């Protein structure tokens, strides 16, 4: 029987948001792949581990070698189906060799924190990419959920929405940072005030 690559979502950060199914697989894994923070938090001395770094060839080669011996569990932040390493794994290995354990994404948690349904929201990412201006354009009743990074942060994205996408400077933006951690910070302001304020990086923005 072919060994599986288990892609386990570890949620937005806190262990409180990891599903029991993912945690069970992570703890039982002989071969474990993940970011350094995740490995420091969840691995044990009996496991053979490989960190995910900017050099993605290293974990891919590790998986290719170890999958011949046993299951390999790959930990990814948030939900595996939402901007994770799952894309690369599907391009490298047969999809039927991959088993995914879903989890809670930072985007999902951000909407939950402000008790706002997200079924009609437009969900986009500035994390290492740029959405099209068409997708970002204002329309009545539109809600944007945006992942950010260091360059495209709460200030630069707010400025872009005002200047290029037709959003009012008084549109509401909720900035959600460090979600699920003890120092979590969530606050709502306007786009124009977000432009003036200290930029918040690697957060979730909800604009409406």
C-alpha positions, 0 to 999 in steps of 0.5 A: 500500500502506498504511504501517504503524505499527510498535510496537517493544518495547525491553525493560526498559531495557538494549539487551542485551534488545532483539531484533534485529528491533526494533533494525533497525526503530528504526534504519531509521525515518524517523519515530520516537516514544518516551519521552525516554530512549528517543529519547536512546538510540536516535534519530539526527540523520537521524530526525524524532522525537516524544516520548511525554509526559503529552500523548498527543495530541501523538504521536497527531497526529504519527503520524496526519500522518507515516503518510501519508508513511512508516512510523512506529516507536513505541518502547514499554518492555517488551513492547508487549502488556503495559500499553503504548501499544498499547491507545491505538493500537488505539483510534485507528488500524485494527488492521490498520495496526499491526505489533507487534514483541514484546520482554521485559517487566520482569515476564518478566525478574523471574521469569527472574532468580529462575528461577521459571516464571510460567505459573501466576502471576497478573500484575497492575499497580498502575502507574496503576491498581488491580487488584480485591481479588478478583484479589489474594486469597490462595489456597494456592500462588498467585503474584502478579507485580505492577507498581508505581508511586510511590504503590503501591510495595513498602511500600503494596502489602505492607500492602494484601495483609496487611490486605485480601487475606488474605496472611500477614505472613510471605509471601515477596515478591521486590522487583526494581528497576532490572532490566537496568541496572548498578544492578539490585537484587533481594532477597527478604523478607517482606511485614511486613518490606517494610512496615517498609523504605524503599519501592521504587517502579517495581519488580516484586514477586513474592509467594508 
